[in-house]
């Protein structure tokens, strides 16, 4: 046994998959412990972008302001002027001011603004419709305002209700973020409920892994028992079990899964109930594979010797047959876990996943992202990390399965 374990951990594919899986498992366990927020706690507004948010009041009233030689007006212009605005400026400079197109680089904000200030004149906008003239006038006003913006004035209200200037904050004054008391970090932003996506993602990975593990154990156990009995006993028992297995195989298991999940009802569909439903519908291919293995084992000499010795059926199956299937059963269970996680995601996308009041899963996060417009609003942080997490989990499990197959399959090992 120890030798086989060493062989397994000498497989690069198994080790790579194992490392990815353990990393995701530790992330799902440890991050929620250290996170200051709960997975369903509303800490912000909907779809805040990833980043660190600091208190505006703290930064404005901070006594630790420092002045830096930074052109804040230029940086503001760089961020404000969109590609569409830059192209409009270029069009006006070429058509109305007669500037050569080759002399205009819309990526160079400083040169573009300089050309605009030198050449823009409302009187040159001849031959243009009134709406376009007004649009360029508004654009020129916006540029002048951005260039002249130098800071803000802080005012306080006296006893009579009059505002008095208490402080003027220059545009080149900065505050060290470490000196700001109130700040909130959202590494992956917030979702449609205003909850921290990183904390919810970690919790969801943990719940999805538990669902996949339980579903995989149930499906593997059912398939193993049916496959062992069918392959070893043969006769009418084999015919009956094969008929049942074929029945479940012919009818797509996902259709059965949807029907059962829908009949259970939303209130009763907790994570473990969903895992039970998935496990009870995902066993047929394991049963068929185990049966074919047992058919090749039941007439071997050591099995016949046990029969002649009068050993009971449970002992023969447990001692003389099951050990030869151990590696295959482990690989089948890994695939069943992966299948269980994907099945939960599919069910949740259809609105048939676990009750949202009990837990959050990767599938539910995808469902919420779709339902509340994360895709259309380009709030990528609400669904891309979920897709990557599902892909990494299934990829790691399949890598581990491939590594085990190479270790225990003589044909693959020798090739």
C-alpha positions in Angstrom: 0.0 0.0 0.0 2.8 2.4 0.9 4.6 1.6 -2.3 1.4 2.4 -4.3 1.0 5.7 -2.5 4.6 6.6 -3.4 3.9 5.7 -7.0 0.8 7.9 -7.0 2.8 10.9 -5.7 5.5 10.4 -8.3 2.9 11.1 -11.0 3.3 14.7 -12.2 -0.3 14.9 -13.3 -1.7 13.7 -10.0 0.6 16.0 -8.0 -0.4 19.0 -10.1 -4.1 18.2 -9.7 -3.7 17.5 -5.9 -1.9 20.8 -5.3 -4.6 22.8 -7.1 -7.3 21.0 -5.2 -5.7 21.4 -1.8 -5.1 25.1 -2.5 -8.8 25.6 -3.3 -9.8 23.5 -0.3 -7.6 25.6 2.1 -8.9 28.8 0.5 -12.5 27.8 1.2 -11.7 26.9 4.8 -9.3 29.7 5.9 -10.5 32.8 4.0 -14.0 32.9 5.6 -12.3 32.6 9.1 -10.2 35.7 8.6 -12.7 37.7 6.5 -14.4 40.4 8.5 -17.7 39.9 6.6 -20.1 37.0 6.3 -20.8 35.4 2.8 -24.3 36.8 2.7 -23.6 40.1 4.6 -24.4 43.3 2.7 -21.4 45.5 3.2 -21.6 47.7 0.1 -23.9 48.5 -2.8 -24.4 46.3 -5.8 -21.5 45.5 -8.2 -18.8 47.7 -6.6 -15.6 47.2 -8.6 -12.6 45.5 -7.0 -10.4 47.8 -4.9 -9.8 49.4 -1.6 -12.4 52.1 -0.6 -11.5 54.9 1.8 -13.7 57.3 3.7 -14.1 60.6 1.8 -14.6 62.4 5.1 -11.4 61.0 6.6 -9.3 62.0 3.5 -10.8 65.5 3.3 -10.4 66.2 7.0 -7.0 64.5 7.5 -4.4 66.6 9.1 -1.6 64.5 7.5 -1.9 66.0 4.0 1.2 66.3 1.9 1.9 68.2 -1.2 3.4 66.4 -4.2 4.7 67.7 -7.5 2.1 65.7 -9.5 0.1 67.1 -12.5 -3.3 66.0 -11.2 -5.1 68.0 -13.9 -3.3 66.1 -16.6 -4.0 62.7 -14.9 -7.7 63.7 -14.7 -7.8 64.6 -18.4 -6.2 61.3 -19.3 -8.9 59.4 -17.4 -11.8 61.6 -18.5 -11.2 61.8 -22.2 -12.7 58.7 -23.8 -11.6 57.3 -27.1 -14.9 58.6 -28.6 -14.2 62.1 -27.3 -10.6 62.0 -28.6 -11.8 60.9 -32.1 -14.3 63.8 -32.1 -11.6 66.3 -31.2 -9.4 64.9 -34.0 -12.3 65.1 -36.5 -12.9 68.8 -35.7 -9.2 69.6 -35.9 -8.8 68.0 -39.3 -12.1 69.2 -40.9 -12.5 72.7 -39.3 -9.0 73.8 -38.3 -7.1 72.1 -41.3 -4.6 70.2 -39.1 -3.0 67.3 -41.0 -4.3 64.0 -39.7 -0.7 62.7 -39.4 0.1 65.4 -36.9 -2.6 64.3 -34.5 -2.0 61.5 -32.0 -5.1 60.9 -30.0 -3.1 58.7 -27.5 -0.9 61.7 -26.5 -3.3 63.6 -24.3 -1.0 66.6 -23.6 -0.3 67.3 -27.3 -4.0 66.7 -28.3 -5.2 69.2 -25.6 -2.5 71.7 -26.7 -3.6 71.5 -30.4 -7.2 71.9 -29.2 -6.6 75.0 -27.1 -4.5 76.6 -29.9 -7.0 76.0 -32.7 -10.5 75.7 -31.3 -12.8 78.6 -32.2 -16.6 78.3 -32.3 -16.6 80.6 -35.3 -14.8 77.9 -37.3 -17.6 75.4 -36.9 -19.2 76.4 -40.2 -21.2 74.0 -42.2 -22.1 72.0 -39.0 -25.5 71.4 -37.7 -26.5 73.3 -34.5 -26.4 70.1 -32.4 -22.8 69.3 -33.3 -21.8 72.9 -32.7 -23.3 72.8 -29.2 -21.6 69.4 -28.5 -18.2 70.8 -29.4 -18.8 73.9 -27.2 -19.7 71.7 -24.3 -16.6 69.6 -24.9 -14.4 72.7 -24.9 -16.0 73.9 -21.6 -15.4 70.5 -20.1 -11.8 70.6 -21.1 -11.2 74.1 -19.7 -13.0 73.1 -16.4 -10.8 70.1 -16.0 -7.6 72.0 -16.7 -8.5 74.7 -14.2 -9.8 72.5 -11.4 -7.3 72.9 -8.6 -9.0 71.7 -5.4 -12.0 72.0 -3.2 -13.0 74.3 -0.3 -14.2 72.8 3.0 -16.8 74.8 4.8 -18.5 74.6 8.2 -21.8 75.9 9.3 -21.9 78.4 12.2 -24.7 78.9 14.7 -26.6 81.2 12.4 -26.6 78.7 9.6 -24.0 80.5 7.5 -21.2 78.7 5.8 -17.6 79.6 6.7 -14.5 78.5 4.8 -12.6 76.2 7.2 -10.0 74.8 4.8 -9.0 74.8 1.2 -7.6 71.5 -0.2 -5.3 72.0 -3.1 -5.4 69.6 -6.1 -1.8 68.5 -5.4 -2.4 67.5 -1.8 -2.4 63.8 -1.0 -3.1 61.6 2.0 -1.3 58.3 2.8 -3.9 55.5 2.7 -2.4 54.0 5.8 -3.3 57.1 7.7 -7.0 56.8 6.8 -8.9 55.1 9.6 -12.0 53.9 7.8 -11.2 51.8 4.7 -12.7 48.7 3.2 -11.0 46.3 0.8 -13.0 44.3 -1.8 -10.4 42.2 -3.6 -13.1 41.0 -6.0 -15.7 43.8 -5.5 -19.3 43.2 -4.4 -22.1 41.3 -6.0 -25.8 41.9 -6.7 -26.5 41.8 -2.9 -23.7 44.1 -2.0 -21.8 41.2 -0.4 -18.0 40.7 -0.6 -17.4 38.5 -3.6 -14.2 37.0 -2.3 -15.8 35.9 1.0 -18.8 34.5 -0.8 -16.6 32.7 -3.4 -14.6 31.0 -0.6 -17.8 29.9 1.1 -19.3 28.8 -2.1 -16.3 26.6 -3.0 -16.5 24.9 0.3 -20.3 24.2 0.0 -19.9 23.0 -3.6 -17.0 20.7 -2.6 -19.2 19.2 0.2 -22.0 18.7 -2.2 -19.7 17.1 -4.8 -18.1 14.8 -2.1 -21.3 13.6 -0.7 -22.9 13.1 -4.2 -19.8 11.3 -5.3 -19.8 8.9 -2.3 -23.5 8.1 -2.7 -23.2 7.6 -6.5 -20.1 5.4 -6.1 -21.6 3.4 -3.3 -24.8 2.6 -5.2 -23.0 1.8 -8.4 -20.4 -0.4 -6.6 -23.1 -2.4 -4.8 -25.2 -2.9 -7.9 -22.2 -3.7 -10.1 -20.8 -6.2 -7.6 -24.1 -8.0 -7.2 -24.9 -8.0 -10.8 -21.5 -9.2 -12.0 -20.9 -11.9 -9.3 -24.4 -13.4 -8.9 -25.4 -13.4 -12.6 -28.7 -15.1 -13.6 -32.0 -13.4 -13.0 -30.4 -11.0 -10.5 -28.0 -9.8 -13.1 -30.8 -9.5 -15.7 -32.9 -7.4 -13.3 -30.1 -5.1 -12.2 -28.9 -4.6 -15.8 -32.5 -3.7 -16.8 -32.7 -1.1 -14.0 -29.3 0.3 -14.9 -30.1 0.4 -18.6 -33.4 2.2 -17.8 -31.5 4.9 -15.9 -29.0 5.1 -18.7 -31.5 5.5 -21.5 -33.4 8.3 -19.7 -30.8 11.1 -19.4 -29.9 11.4 -15.7 -30.0 15.2 -15.8 -33.7 15.0 -16.8 -34.4 12.7 -13.8 -32.3 15.1 -11.7 -34.4 18.1 -12.7 -37.7 16.2 -12.1 -36.7 15.1 -8.7 -35.2 18.4 -7.6 -38.4 20.2 -8.8 -40.7 17.8 -6.9 -38.8 18.3 -3.7 -39.5 22.0 -3.5 -37.3 25.0 -2.9 -37.7 25.1 0.9 -36.5 21.5 1.4 -33.6 21.7 -1.0 -30.7 22.2 1.3 -27.1 21.5 0.1 -27.2 17.9 1.5 -30.6 17.2 -0.1 -29.2 18.4 -3.5 -26.2 16.2 -3.0 -28.4 13.2 -2.2 -30.5 13.8 -5.3 -27.4 14.1 -7.5 -25.9 11.0 -6.0 -29.0 8.9 -6.4 -29.2 9.7 -10.1 -25.5 9.5 -11.1 -24.6 5.9 -10.4 -25.5 4.0 -13.6 -22.2 4.3 -15.5 -20.3 3.3 -12.3 -22.5 0.2 -12.0 -21.9 -0.8 -15.6 -18.2 -0.4 -15.3 -17.9 -2.3 -12.0 -20.1 -5.1 -13.4 -17.8 -5.6 -16.4 -14.8 -5.8 -14.1 -16.4 -8.3 -11.8 -17.4 -10.5 -14.7 -13.7 -10.9 -15.5 -12.8 -11.6 -11.8 -15.5 -14.0 -10.6 -14.1 -17.1 -12.3 -10.5 -16.7 -11.3 -8.8 -19.4 -9.4 -8.6 -17.6 -6.0 -12.4 -16.8 -6.2 -13.2 -20.4 -7.1 -11.0 -21.6 -4.2 -13.0 -19.4 -1.8 -16.2 -20.8 -3.1 -15.0 -24.4 -2.6 -13.9 -23.4 0.9 -17.5 -22.5 1.8 -16.8 -18.8 2.3 -19.9 -16.5 2.4 -20.8 -14.2 -0.4 -19.9 -11.0 1.6 -16.5 -12.4 2.4 -15.7 -13.4 -1.2 -16.8 -10.0 -2.5 -14.9 -8.1 0.2 -11.7 -10.2 0.3 -11.3 -11.7 -3.2 -12.9 -9.2 -5.6 -13.1 -5.8 -4.0 -9.3 -5.3 -3.5 -8.8 -5.7 -7.3 -11.3 -3.0 -7.9 -10.0 -0.5 -5.2 -8.0 1.7 -7.6 -10.8 1.8 -10.1 -13.4 2.7 -7.4 -11.2 5.6 -6.2 -10.9 6.9 -9.8 -14.6 6.5 -10.3 -15.4 8.4 -7.1 -13.1 11.3 -8.2 -15.0 11.6 -11.4 -18.3 11.4 -9.6 -17.3 14.2 -7.3 -16.4 16.3 -10.3 -19.7 15.4 -12.0 -21.6 16.2 -8.7 -20.1 19.8 -8.6 -21.0 20.4 -12.3 -24.5 19.0 -11.8 -25.1 21.3 -8.8 -24.0 24.2 -10.9 -26.4 23.2 -13.7 -29.3 22.8 -11.3 -28.6 26.2 -9.7 -28.4 27.9 -13.1 -31.9 26.6 -13.7 -33.2 27.8 -10.3 -33.3 24.3 -8.9 -30.3 24.5 -6.7 -30.0 24.6 -2.9 -32.2 27.0 -0.9 -30.6 30.4 -0.9 -31.5 30.9 2.8 -29.2 28.1 3.8 -26.0 28.4 1.8 -24.4 29.9 -1.3 -22.8 27.7 -3.9 -20.8 28.3 -7.1 -23.9 27.5 -9.2 -26.0 30.0 -7.2 -23.4 32.7 -7.7 -23.6 32.1 -11.5 -27.4 32.2 -11.3 -27.4 35.5 -9.4 -24.9 37.0 -11.8 -27.1 36.1 -14.8 -30.4 37.1 -13.1 -29.2 40.5 -11.8 -27.4 41.6 -14.9 -23.7 41.2 -14.1 -23.0 40.0 -17.6 -24.8 42.9 -19.3 -23.3 45.5 -17.0 -19.8 44.0 -17.5 -19.4 43.4 -13.8 -16.9 40.6 -14.6 -15.8 40.1 -10.9 -19.3 38.7 -10.2 -19.0 35.7 -12.6 -15.5 35.3 -14.0 -13.9 34.1 -10.6 -16.8 31.7 -10.3 -16.2 30.2 -13.7 -12.5 30.0 -13.0 -13.1 28.2 -9.7 -15.4 25.6 -11.3 -12.9 25.0 -14.1 -10.0 24.7 -11.6 -11.9 22.2 -9.4 -12.9 20.0 -12.3 -9.5 20.3 -14.0 -7.7 19.3 -10.8 -9.9 16.3 -10.2 -9.5 15.1 -13.8 -5.7 15.6 -13.5 -5.7 13.5 -10.4 -7.8 10.8 -12.1 -5.5 10.8 -15.1 -2.5 10.5 -12.9 -4.1 7.5 -11.0 -5.0 5.9 -14.3 -1.4 6.1 -15.4 -0.2 4.5 -12.2 -2.7 1.7 -12.0 -3.3 0.9 -15.6 -0.4 -1.3 -16.8 -1.0 -0.5 -20.5 -0.7 3.3 -19.9 2.2 2.8 -17.5 4.3 0.7 -19.9 3.6 3.0 -22.9 
